Amino acid sequence: MAKDTFFQKKVTLNAGGKLIDLSSSKVMGIINITPDSFYAGSRKTEATSVIQQAEKMLCDGATFLDLGAYSSRPGAIDISVEEETERLIPAVEAIVKNFPEAIISIDTFRASVAEAAIKAGAHIINDISGGSLDAEMFATAARLQVPYILMHMKGTPQNMVQQAQYEDVFAEVFDYFVKKVYRLKQLGVHDIIIDPGFGFAKTAEQGYALMSRMEEFNVLQLPVLVGVSRKRMIYGLLGHTAEEALNGTTVLNTIALTKGAGILRVHDVREAVEAVKIWEVCNPN
């Protein structure tokens, strides 16, 4: 991770009593318990395949596993709280049983789903809506005393494409974080990670504009999670598909590391871990 001599960024995270050191960038592996996530390779709907994917990602060096049971791709079909919970909890329980040392993040914008998953053994809430789609989410994170990933998005997964309008995308995202971080801290949430939300209510051009200024988020003194893995901003620019976007993902992840990313959220763990190792050897201080 880029070191800054002026801003004292928070570099530790307490996840289930385990202290994670983010002064060295970490990798979060994506496991989608959905039939319709945008990248087919991430879809794991059976318990056996979830366990196999978790094992592979942990062996490849993932520090975190991010489980989601609600597809948030643009235009995704809305599902009920009950369906999301029924998909998610057995997967959490299976990973906890088979890999008790795994640190599990839950990708949901629903407070009740997050709470059920934490009670089942998960450790982190990853909320794509930044509390905008469930008024109880911030209070729930505070009460459970778990790390909270605060992502920027406008609208919902169903209409966010139409919301990608900004006078200055960086300024708007930065202001969003300032206001929401203040609210979270007032409620007593101690471990906050910010995520600029690449691909969520943002065009590719807006995403690259955010990436070009990402180091400026250091003033917030919080870890930054970057999730660009196999997204349209990569494969659209290069003229191919999500299945062919691994090389572009590695390039953009490496750029994110130069700008201070503390966590890379990816479909391909081994390649991201290798990028971190090589980048850190080249930047030892």
N, C-alpha and C positions, 0 to 999 in steps of 0.2 A: 504494500500500500504506500502511496506517496506520503512522505513525511512533510509536515508543515511546521516551520519554526515559530509561527505566530499563533495560529489557531490550535487549541488543545482539544482535538476531536476525541470523543468518547471511544475507547477501543476495547472495552470489555462488555460482555453480554452474559447475564445470568439466566440460563435456560434449565429449569428443573433442578436447580442447585449445582449445575455444572457451569463453571466460569469459562466462557469462550473468549479467546484473545483474538481480536480483529485487527491488531497491529500487523498481522500477516493475513492477507486476503484469503477468504474461505469460499468454498463452492457448495451450492445448494442444488440438489438434484430434484427434478420435476417428475412426479408420478401422478398422472391424471386418471382417476377412477371414473372415467366418462367414456361414452361411445362416440363423442363428436368433437373432441378438442382439435385445434387446427392442424397439429402435427400428429399424424397417425401413429408414429413410433412411440409416442408417449402414453398412448391409451392402454390402460391395464384394468380390466373390469373383473377379472377372476382373482380370488385370494392367492392362488398359486403363482400367477404371473406377477402380482404385486410383491410377493415375497421374493421372487427371483429378481425382479428389478431392483428392489431395495438392497438385496445382497450384492448385486453387481455394482450399484452406485457406491455403497459403503466400501467395498473392496477397491474401487477405483479412486477413492479418496474424498468422497463427499463428507462434509461436516454436518450438513443438514439434509433432511428429506422433506420436500414440500408436497403435501398431499392435497389434491383438490377434487371435488366431486360435482362441481358446477362449472360447465364450460363457459369461459368468459371471452371466447373469440367473438369478433364483431358479428352481430346478428344471431348469436347463439339462442337456442330455445330456452325460455325460462322454465325452471322446474320448481316443485314445491319444496318447502323446508323438510318435509317428511322424506321425500325421495332423496334429497341431498344427504340427509342424516343416515338413511338406510344404506346408501352407497359407501359413505365415508367411514362410519364407526367400525365395521368389521375389518376394514383395511388398517385402521389405526391399531386395533387390538392385535391383529396378526403380526404387524411389525414390532409392537411392544413385546409380544410373546417370543418372537424369534430373534429379535435384535434389541435386547433391553437397554443397551447403551446408546442406541440411535437417538438423535435429536430431531424431533418431528415438528414441522411447521404445518399449519392448517390454512389452506387458501380458501377463505370464505368471507363474505361480507355480512353474514347473518350471525348475530350475537348468540342465539340459542344453539346453532350448529357449532360455533367455536367453543362454547362452554361444554357441550357434550363431548367434543373431541379432546379437550384438555382433561376432562374427568376420566376419559378412556386412556390417557397416558401421553397425549401430545404436549408440546412445550411452548409453542410460539403461535401467535395469530398473525396471519398475512392477509390484510384486508385491502382488496383492490379499490374499494370505494372511499377509503379514508374516513369511515364513519358516516358517509353521506347517505347510505342506503339502509342503515339501521341505527336509529337514534340511541339504542342501548349499547352499541358496540364499545364506545370509549369507557363507559362506566363498567362494563363487563371485564374489559382488559385490566382496568384498575383494580377491580375486586379480586380477580384471579391472580393478580401480580405476575403476569407473564409478559415477555417481550412482545412488542407490537410493531408490525411492519406497516407503515403509513404510506400508501401509494397515492399518486395523483391520478384522478380520472374525472371526467365530466360526463354526466348522464348515466346511462346504464349500458351493459354489454349489447343490449338490443338497439340502442339509438346513439351510441357514442361516436360513431363515424360522422354523424351530422353535427356533432358538438365541437369538431376540431377547428375552432375559430378563435384566433388570438391576435391582439395587437402586438404583443411581445410575449412569446411563449415562455421564455425563461423567467421573466419578471412575474408572470401570473402564477407559474408553478412555485416559484420561490415564496411569493406572498401567501399562497395556500399553505405551504409548510410552516411558515412563521406562525400563522394564526392557529393551525391545528396542533402544532407542537405545544404551543402555549396552553391550549385547552387540556391536552393530555397530561402535561406536567402539573397543572392545577388539580387534576383529578388524582394524581399520585402514580401515574405510569412512569416507571423509572428507566426502562430499557426501550428506547424508540429507535427504529431504523427507518430511514426515508428511502422511497423508491420513486423516481421521476415518472414511472408509468409509460415507458416506451411502447408505442402502439395502441395506447388507450386514449381515445379522443385526441389523437395526434396523427398528422400525416407523416410520411417518411421525412419530408423536408423539415418539419417541426422537430421530429426525433433527432435528426442530425444537428439541428441548431441547439437543442438541449445538450447533446453529447459534447458539442464544441465548447460549452461553458460549464460543464459539470463540476469542475474543480471549485467553482464559486459557491457550491453548496457547503463547502468546508466551513464557511462562516457560521453555520448552524451547529457545528461541533457534534455532529451525529454520524454514525455509520451510514453509508449509502449502499443500497442494494441495486444492482443493475440486472435487468431481465430483457435481453435482446435476442435470446436464443432462437434461431431459425425463423425470425419474424419477417413480415412482409417488407419492412424497411431495408432488410438485407437482400432477400431474394427478388424483390421487385426491382431494386436498383441493378442487380446483376443479371436479370432476365431469365431466372429459372424458377425452381420450386422450393418449398420448405425442405423437402427431402434432399435437395442438393445444396443446402445453405450452411453446412457445417464449417467449411473453410471461412466463409464470410463472417460467421458467428465468432470464430476464434480471433479473427482480425479485430472485430469490433470489441470483443471482450478485452483484448490486449490494450486497445486504446482506452477503454474504461479503467483499466488498472493504472494507466499513466495519469489518470485524472482523479484517482483516489478511491475507486470502488473497493468497498470492504467485503462485499459478498457478490458473487456471480451466480445468478439463478439460471440453470441450464438443463437441457435435455441430455447432453453428452458430457458426462462428468470427467472422464479421463482426459479428454482434450483440454478442458478448462483447468484442471489441476496442473497439467503440464505447462499451460500458458502462465499460470501463477508462478510456478517454480522457476521457469526461465526468466520471467520478468524480474523476479526478486533477486536472482543471481546478478542480473545486470544493474540492479538498483539496490545495493546492500544497505544504504543509509537513508 
